[in-house]
């Protein structure tokens, strides 16, 4: 993994571009989007129904931020598939689980704890609103960060790491870099997930529908493509310190007008740009890929 304070500002990413069957028009368009941006940008795209592949910095490690909540939800749903957990099972929500000073609509709804709520509700908050307390509850239910990692690796997905809870990330700024993925790893997981190779068909359908309801990051993957398109995605966002934003991310599965799909991950790391610029990078790259697929069809 890159050294934490070794910030690389990419003016052009052409030194590490990999293509499957994309022509250079997509390369040129995306290079024009990221050219001059004071940020490290990673992109990977995979066609779901075909072997289309495309990446820029696809093998580079990027901090995932809350994108890793997708991995965590999958590990928990594997427990559901195995029968040790149920989606309608009531999970105790104690006040000690509801840490202050972190993003948590779940805590806002149940500020004093002392209740039990369905597992499905915790997953909903964690994915759709990126709830940090919900995330740590799910990590505990999955058996810890190492158990999450081992499960995902058991499905043939490599080149990522999950070491820290949200609580640990909030306790030390640099810890957030320890949860990382390459863009290619992220789209590989998304594609396998859609193909029902990670969890059962029922768990896949459940999580796909949850991800479609995601309310964070509307100006990222969803920002410039038609609003009618189904987008099942998970965002990731860091804070900013000393003018540098470690991560503005989005990864998901997009349904095209013909009913086919592609998986995409865009990671914008160690950026000196504004949040609006970081999100615009993601939106414009996604629109470029969308337009490319529409032209292909």
C-alpha positions as CSV (number, residue, x, y, z in Angstrom):
1,X,0.0,0.0,0.0
2,X,1.2,3.5,-0.7
3,X,2.8,5.4,2.2
4,X,0.1,7.5,3.9
5,X,1.7,10.9,3.4
6,X,3.1,10.3,-0.1
7,X,0.5,12.1,-2.1
8,X,0.6,11.6,-5.9
9,X,-1.2,14.1,-8.0
10,X,-2.0,12.6,-11.4
11,X,-2.2,15.0,-14.3
12,X,-2.8,12.2,-16.7
13,X,-3.3,8.5,-15.9
14,X,-2.1,7.1,-19.3
15,X,0.9,5.4,-17.7
16,X,-1.3,2.7,-16.1
17,X,-4.3,2.1,-18.4
18,X,-5.5,-1.4,-19.1
19,X,-8.2,-2.3,-21.6
20,X,-10.1,-5.4,-22.5
21,X,-12.1,-4.5,-25.6
22,X,-12.5,-0.8,-25.2
23,X,-11.3,1.4,-28.0
24,X,-9.2,4.6,-27.5
25,X,-12.3,6.9,-27.6
26,X,-13.2,6.0,-24.0
27,X,-9.5,6.4,-22.9
28,X,-9.3,9.8,-24.4
29,X,-12.6,11.0,-22.9
30,X,-11.7,9.8,-19.4
31,X,-8.1,11.2,-19.7
32,X,-9.6,14.6,-20.5
33,X,-11.8,14.4,-17.4
34,X,-8.9,13.7,-15.0
35,X,-6.3,15.8,-16.7
36,X,-5.1,18.6,-14.5
37,X,-6.9,17.3,-11.4
38,X,-4.9,17.4,-8.2
39,X,-6.0,13.9,-7.2
40,X,-5.2,10.2,-7.7
41,X,-8.0,8.7,-9.7
42,X,-8.7,5.0,-10.2
43,X,-11.4,3.6,-12.5
44,X,-12.5,0.1,-13.3
45,X,-15.4,-1.1,-15.4
46,X,-16.7,-4.6,-16.1
47,X,-19.6,-5.6,-18.3
48,X,-21.9,-8.0,-16.5
49,X,-23.3,-9.9,-19.5
50,X,-20.1,-9.7,-21.6
51,X,-16.3,-9.6,-21.1
52,X,-15.9,-5.9,-21.5
53,X,-13.3,-4.5,-19.2
54,X,-11.5,-1.2,-18.8
55,X,-9.4,0.4,-16.1
56,X,-7.2,3.3,-15.2
57,X,-5.0,2.7,-12.3
58,X,-7.0,-0.5,-11.9
59,X,-4.3,-2.3,-9.9
60,X,-3.5,0.6,-7.6
61,X,-4.5,0.5,-3.9
62,X,-7.1,3.2,-2.9
63,X,-8.6,3.7,0.5
64,X,-12.2,2.4,0.3
65,X,-13.8,4.5,3.0
66,X,-17.4,3.4,3.3
67,X,-17.4,1.3,0.1
68,X,-16.2,-1.5,2.4
69,X,-19.7,-1.5,4.0
70,X,-20.7,-3.5,0.9
71,X,-18.1,-6.2,1.7
72,X,-19.3,-6.2,5.3
73,X,-23.0,-6.6,4.3
74,X,-22.1,-9.5,2.1
75,X,-20.3,-11.3,5.0
76,X,-23.4,-10.8,7.2
77,X,-25.7,-12.1,4.5
78,X,-23.5,-15.1,4.2
79,X,-24.4,-15.7,7.9
80,X,-28.0,-15.3,7.0
81,X,-27.6,-17.9,4.2
82,X,-26.0,-20.3,6.7
83,X,-28.9,-19.9,9.1
84,X,-26.9,-18.4,12.0
85,X,-28.7,-15.0,11.5
86,X,-32.0,-14.0,10.0
87,X,-33.0,-10.8,8.3
88,X,-36.0,-10.4,10.7
89,X,-34.0,-11.3,13.7
90,X,-34.1,-8.6,16.4
91,X,-30.6,-7.3,17.2
92,X,-30.1,-5.5,20.6
93,X,-29.1,-1.9,20.1
94,X,-27.3,-0.7,23.2
95,X,-26.4,2.8,24.0
96,X,-22.7,1.8,24.1
97,X,-23.0,0.8,20.4
98,X,-24.2,4.3,19.5
99,X,-21.0,6.3,19.5
100,X,-21.2,10.1,19.3
101,X,-19.1,12.2,17.0
102,X,-19.7,10.0,14.0
103,X,-22.3,9.9,11.2
104,X,-25.2,7.8,12.4
105,X,-28.9,8.4,11.5
106,X,-29.4,5.1,13.4
107,X,-28.2,6.8,16.6
108,X,-30.4,9.8,15.8
109,X,-33.5,7.5,15.6
110,X,-32.6,5.5,18.7
111,X,-30.5,8.0,20.8
112,X,-30.8,6.1,24.1
113,X,-30.5,2.6,22.7
114,X,-32.3,-0.1,24.8
115,X,-34.2,-1.4,21.8
116,X,-34.0,-4.4,19.5
117,X,-34.4,-3.9,15.8
118,X,-34.4,-6.2,12.8
119,X,-31.1,-7.1,11.2
120,X,-32.5,-5.9,7.9
121,X,-33.0,-2.4,9.3
122,X,-29.3,-2.2,10.4
123,X,-28.2,-3.3,6.9
124,X,-30.6,-0.7,5.4
125,X,-29.1,2.1,7.5
126,X,-25.5,1.0,6.9
127,X,-25.9,0.8,3.1
128,X,-28.5,3.4,2.2
129,X,-27.3,6.1,4.6
130,X,-23.8,4.8,5.3
131,X,-24.4,4.6,9.0
132,X,-21.1,4.2,10.9
133,X,-22.5,2.7,14.1
134,X,-24.6,0.3,12.0
135,X,-21.4,-0.7,10.2
136,X,-19.6,-1.6,13.4
137,X,-22.6,-3.6,14.6
138,X,-22.5,-5.6,11.3
139,X,-18.7,-6.2,11.6
140,X,-19.3,-7.7,15.1
141,X,-22.1,-9.9,13.8
142,X,-19.8,-11.0,10.9
143,X,-17.1,-12.1,13.4
144,X,-14.8,-9.1,13.0
145,X,-12.8,-7.5,10.1
146,X,-10.6,-10.5,9.5
147,X,-13.6,-12.8,9.1
148,X,-15.1,-10.3,6.6
149,X,-11.8,-10.4,4.6
150,X,-11.5,-14.1,4.7
151,X,-15.1,-14.6,3.4
152,X,-14.6,-12.2,0.5
153,X,-11.3,-13.9,-0.4
154,X,-12.9,-17.3,-0.3
155,X,-15.0,-16.2,-3.2
156,X,-12.0,-15.5,-5.4
157,X,-11.7,-11.8,-4.8
158,X,-8.2,-10.5,-4.0
159,X,-6.3,-7.2,-3.8
160,X,-8.2,-5.5,-1.0
161,X,-7.8,-5.3,2.8
162,X,-10.2,-4.7,5.7
163,X,-8.5,-4.1,9.0
164,X,-10.4,-1.3,10.9
165,X,-13.8,-0.6,12.2
166,X,-15.4,2.8,11.8
167,X,-14.7,3.5,15.5
168,X,-11.0,2.8,14.9
169,X,-10.9,4.9,11.8
170,X,-12.4,7.8,13.8
171,X,-9.9,7.4,16.6
172,X,-6.8,7.9,14.3
173,X,-6.8,9.8,11.0
174,X,-4.4,7.5,9.2
175,X,-6.2,4.3,10.1
176,X,-8.7,4.9,7.3
177,X,-6.0,4.0,4.8
178,X,-5.9,0.5,6.1
179,X,-9.2,-0.4,4.5
180,X,-8.2,-0.4,0.8
181,X,-9.1,-1.9,-2.5
182,X,-8.0,-1.8,-6.1
183,X,-10.7,-0.6,-8.5
184,X,-10.4,-3.9,-10.4
185,X,-11.0,-5.8,-7.1
186,X,-14.1,-3.8,-6.4
187,X,-15.7,-4.4,-9.8
188,X,-14.8,-8.1,-9.7
189,X,-16.7,-8.3,-6.4
190,X,-19.6,-6.4,-7.8
191,X,-19.8,-8.6,-10.9
192,X,-19.6,-11.9,-8.9
193,X,-22.2,-10.5,-6.5
194,X,-24.7,-9.8,-9.3
195,X,-24.0,-13.2,-10.8
196,X,-25.0,-14.7,-7.4
197,X,-21.6,-16.1,-6.8
198,X,-21.1,-14.4,-3.4
199,X,-24.3,-15.0,-1.5
200,X,-27.6,-16.7,-2.3
201,X,-30.1,-15.5,-4.9
202,X,-32.5,-14.2,-2.1
203,X,-29.7,-12.4,-0.3
204,X,-28.4,-10.9,-3.6
205,X,-31.9,-9.6,-4.5
206,X,-32.3,-8.2,-1.0
207,X,-29.0,-6.3,-1.1
208,X,-29.4,-5.1,-4.7
209,X,-32.7,-3.5,-3.7
210,X,-31.2,-1.9,-0.6
211,X,-28.3,-0.5,-2.7
212,X,-30.7,0.9,-5.3
213,X,-32.2,2.9,-2.4
214,X,-28.9,4.4,-1.4
215,X,-29.4,8.1,-0.6
216,X,-25.8,9.2,-0.4
217,X,-23.7,10.5,-3.3
218,X,-26.4,11.5,-5.7
219,X,-23.9,13.7,-7.6
220,X,-21.4,10.8,-8.2
221,X,-22.3,7.7,-10.2
222,X,-25.9,8.8,-10.5
223,X,-25.0,12.5,-11.2
224,X,-25.1,12.7,-15.0
225,X,-26.7,9.5,-16.3
226,X,-30.5,9.4,-16.8
227,X,-32.5,9.5,-13.5
228,X,-34.5,6.5,-14.8
229,X,-31.5,4.2,-14.6
230,X,-31.4,1.7,-11.7
231,X,-28.1,2.2,-9.8
232,X,-27.2,-0.1,-7.0
233,X,-24.2,1.5,-5.4
234,X,-22.2,2.2,-2.2
235,X,-20.4,5.4,-1.7
236,X,-17.4,6.2,0.5
237,X,-16.3,9.6,1.8
238,X,-13.6,10.8,4.1
239,X,-13.1,14.1,5.8
240,X,-10.6,16.8,4.7
241,X,-7.5,17.7,6.6
242,X,-4.8,20.3,5.6
243,X,-6.6,20.7,2.3
244,X,-6.4,17.0,1.4
245,X,-9.3,14.6,1.1
246,X,-8.2,11.0,1.4
247,X,-11.2,9.5,-0.4
248,X,-14.3,10.3,-2.4
249,X,-15.6,7.1,-3.9
250,X,-18.5,5.3,-5.5
251,X,-18.9,1.8,-6.7
252,X,-22.0,0.0,-8.1
253,X,-23.9,-1.8,-10.8
254,X,-25.8,0.2,-13.4
255,X,-28.7,-1.0,-15.5
256,X,-28.6,0.1,-19.1
257,X,-31.8,0.8,-21.2
258,X,-31.6,-2.6,-22.9
259,X,-31.6,-4.4,-19.5
260,X,-27.9,-5.2,-19.5
261,X,-25.5,-4.0,-16.8
262,X,-22.0,-2.9,-16.0
263,X,-20.1,-2.6,-12.8
264,X,-18.1,0.5,-12.1
265,X,-15.8,1.7,-9.4
266,X,-14.3,5.2,-9.3
267,X,-11.9,6.1,-6.4
268,X,-10.7,9.7,-6.1
269,X,-7.9,9.7,-3.5
270,X,-5.6,12.3,-1.7
271,X,-7.4,15.1,-3.5
272,X,-6.6,18.8,-3.2
273,X,-9.8,19.6,-5.2
274,X,-13.1,20.6,-3.6
275,X,-15.7,18.0,-2.8
276,X,-17.9,19.2,-5.7
277,X,-15.0,18.7,-8.1
278,X,-14.2,15.2,-6.7
279,X,-17.9,14.2,-7.2
280,X,-18.0,15.7,-10.7
281,X,-15.0,13.6,-11.6
282,X,-16.9,10.5,-10.7
283,X,-20.1,11.7,-12.4
284,X,-18.3,12.6,-15.7
285,X,-16.4,9.3,-15.8
286,X,-19.6,7.3,-15.3
287,X,-21.4,9.3,-18.0
288,X,-18.5,8.6,-20.4
289,X,-18.8,4.9,-19.7
290,X,-22.6,5.0,-20.0
291,X,-22.3,6.8,-23.4
292,X,-19.8,4.2,-24.5
293,X,-22.1,1.3,-23.7
294,X,-25.0,3.0,-25.3
295,X,-22.9,3.5,-28.5
296,X,-21.8,-0.2,-28.4
297,X,-25.4,-1.3,-28.4
